[in-house]
């Protein structure tokens, strides 16, 4: 990309942004980039080095891509895939149900299958995606065969195990930035839960599907999925059923995140208030349907919402007071990433790096392969010249 084109592209983006009445903060939110990134691109001091990003900018500004892509960046052709991603996609690509329908096999005992399903979620929470793909490569065909070969009285419990397994697959793919594959896995989880006759398991599948929509920036779909599932669960929460209360709370937190990304601050904080009230009823120490719902998780989401809305001070006040002892490694890592984003909004580079290093020590695979961390590290590099050894080392490890 020539310097002349880079500057011209920045001027065009700034012109079109202003013509549509968007601030840099609003455009940054719409294209899922930081305000610093938008500012640097518009000033021509930073390249738009991925075609997918340029496509998103063009779509947001309602422009033909050809008007921005006078010189398609060569680096757009590169796509470093996180280990485990291809393996998880392949798990979903196999015709396991067809094989199972045509060839009956011995059905393993539940006590042999359940520990493997539980381990799938452990690997998901710890962001160990390579190991998860290896596990599911054998577990999914086994379960697909089992539910079709088992006697009628065992099928419900086996379909539940299959639903939980597909939920783990969906959650991991969503975190890996694979919304299409994650959607497929979530849909299979909901279908398996329905065949098990388990409405709460279906709601857990809806929770995963809403998470997929959030990652894909389909915020209206995330809201609709979470709202309709939460509405359906309400009478069970009213009866004090803790599993339903956890699912309702988790879905309400997703609604808060969706609202924050649409810059609907009042709506986002209203959802957080309702979720906090439910969390106080549920209490800590539960992990119904792998939602980790409770007071600590509500605080974690409050930090994320505040960061999305640009309220760094509120995010830091809440985040530094969170008791993370009940949270999984993955959730702790995510909290520290959001705290680092809050520090970056205040241009507190050293503080942001310190929090990211703490996150890396807990979940190195998640931190080193997370697109938000990659962008954040790039932004921090632009703020600190010369970069500190800690920042430079972190940036090298995450590929910034």
C-alpha positions, 0 to 999 in steps of 0.5 A, a space after each residue: 500500500 503506497 503512502 499516497 494511497 494510505 493518506 487518500 484512503 484516510 481522507 476519504 474515510 474521514 469525509 464519508 464518516 462526517 457526511 454520515 454524521 458519525 463521530 470517530 467513537 461511533 465509527 470505531 464501535 461499528 467496525 469493532 476497532 479502537 478510536 485510536 485506530 480510526 484516528 490513525 487511519 484517517 490521518 494516514 499514519 496507519 495502514 488498513 492491512 486486512 481486506 476483511 477490515 476494509 470491507 467492514 469499513 466500506 459496509 459501515 459507510 455504505 460505500 462500494 468496496 471498489 471506492 476504497 480498495 484502490 490498492 488491495 493490501 497484500 497482507 490481507 491474503 495472510 490469515 494466521 489461524 489459531 491452533 485448534 480452529 481447523 480441527 473443530 471445523 472438521 468435527 462439524 464437517 463429518 457425516 457422523 449421524 449418517 454413519 450412526 444411522 446405517 451402522 449400529 455400534 455398542 453403546 458405552 456406559 454413561 459413566 464412561 462418556 460423562 467425564 469426557 464431556 466434562 473435560 471438553 468444557 474444562 478445555 473450553 474454559 481454559 482456552 486449550 483449543 488444540 486439545 479440545 479438537 483432539 477430544 471432540 474428534 473421537 467424542 462427537 462420533 461416539 455420541 452420535 452413534 450412541 444416541 442412535 444405537 441405544 435403547 429408548 430408555 437411554 436416549 434422553 440422557 445421551 442426547 443431553 450429553 451430545 447437546 452439552 458437547 456441541 455447546 462446548 464446541 460452539 462456545 470455543 468456535 465463537 471465541 475463535 472468531 468462527 461464527 458460521 461454524 459456531 452457529 452450526 454447533 449451537 443449532 445442533 446443541 439445541 436440536 439434541 436438547 429438544 430430542 432429549 425433551 429438556 427445555 433448560 438444555 434448549 435454553 442453554 443452547 439459545 445462550 450459546 447461540 446468542 453468544 455467537 451472534 454477539 461475536 458476529 456483530 449481529 446484535 439484533 439477533 443476539 437480543 432477539 434470541 436472548 430475549 425470547 429465551 429469557 421470556 420463556 424461562 421467566 415462570 421457572 425463575 419465578 418459582 425459584 428454580 436455580 438452574 433457570 435463574 442462572 440461564 435467565 441471568 446469563 441471557 440478560 447479561 448478553 442483552 446488556 452487552 448487545 445494548 452496549 455495543 449499540 450504544 444504548 447505555 440506559 438499556 444496557 445498565 437496566 439489564 445489568 441491574 436486573 441480572 444483579 438482582 437475579 445473581 444475588 438470589 442465585 449466589 456464588 459457587 454455581 455453574 449451571 449449564 456452564 454459564 458461571 452466572 453469579 455476582 462475580 460474573 455480573 461484575 465482569 459484564 459490567 466492566 465489559 459494558 462500561 468499556 464498550 460505552 467508553 466509561 473507563 473510570 467506571 470499568 476500572 472501579 468495578 473491575 478492580 473490586 471483583 472477587 475472581 476466585 469463583 471464575 474460570 481461567 477464561 473469564 478471568 482472562 477476559 476481565 483483565 483484557 477489558 481492564 487493559 482496554 479501560 487503561 488504554 482508553 485513558 492512555 495508561 500504557 504501562 498499566 494496560 500492559 501489566 494487566 495483559 501480562 497477568 492475563 497471559 500468565 493465566 490463559 496464554 493461548 487465549 490471550 496470544 490468539 485473541 483479535 481484541 488483544 492483537 488490536 489492543 497491543 497495536 494501539 498501545 504500541 502507537 501510544 508509547 514510543 519507544 515501546 517498553 520491553 514488556 510491551 514489545 515482548 507482548 506485541 511480538 507474542 500476539 503478532 501485533 
